[in-house]
Amino acid sequence: MLPNLSELKEMRNELGLSTQQLSRALNIPERTILMIEGGKTCRSYVTIKKIFDFLEASKAGDRRTVREIANTGIVWGNPTMKVKEAMGVLLERGFSQLPVKDKFGRVVGIVGEKKLLDAKNGGEPIMDFLSDDFIIVDGQMPARIARDLLKHLSVILVNDRGSVSGIVTRSDYLKSL
């Protein structure tokens, strides 16, 4: 039996999840989640059950935060960095992903091994190969939610007090087990 739909928002907030994060984790349109939370009807029992099952599973088990499993040794790329240089950083450090900030310190994307395979030579700027296959989450978010997010995303960036202080990849999560 499902809980009352009015409890969904409260459950989501208790877990520290935004509607966008829940949407990405479950591959459900954010507007659908907003409609359900707003008391509008949703005709899909399967969708509602999927949301509640995820939230219930997220409440159980692992009590660590995403901050606790994050790699804090972030190496940043910049949009003008060349592919060859980015590949060197990834190989030298044993990383699969390189987050990229612009000159104002804003995260503009990530570049990973998969995208760099499309490079024709090492002279192109990594800006041409950026991906938005990441999400920025609060450091207090439960680590167990990271597991579900990483099924759909390559990288989770951890935000603490307004700045990105850590990164979690699938490999980072598996190492934390």
C-alpha positions, 0 to 999 in steps of 0.5 A: 500500500502506498503512503498518502501522496501528500507525504512525497515532498516531505519524504524527498526533503528529509532525504535532502533531494531536489525534484531535479535529483529525484527526476534524474535518479528515476528518469521521470520528468521533473514536472511529473514529480512537481504535479504529484507533490502539488496535489495534481493527479497522476494517472500512473500507479507505476510512476507513483510506486516507483517514486515511493519505492525509491524514497523508502529504499533510500531511507534504509541502510547506509547512513553515510553522506555523499561528502564522506565517500567523495574524493576531495582531490579534485583536479579541474580542467578549463574549457581551453585545455587541449584534449591531449593535456586532458588525456594526460591528466586522466591517465596520470591520475587514474581518473575517468572524468575531469570536471571543467570550470570556466574562468569565473569558477562555474562548473560548465561540464565534464569531459571523460574518456568516452567523449575524448575517444571522439577527438580527431587529434589532441589539439582540439579544446576540451570544450568541444567534448564537454558532457552534462552527465553530472549533477551537483548535490549537497554534501549531506545527501545520503550516500545510498542515493549516490548509488542510484544516481550513478546508474544514470550519471557519470559524476556527482559533484559535492557542494559544501557551503557554496563551492564544489569540494568533492567528486564521486564517480562509480569507481569512488562509490564502489571503493567506499563499500 
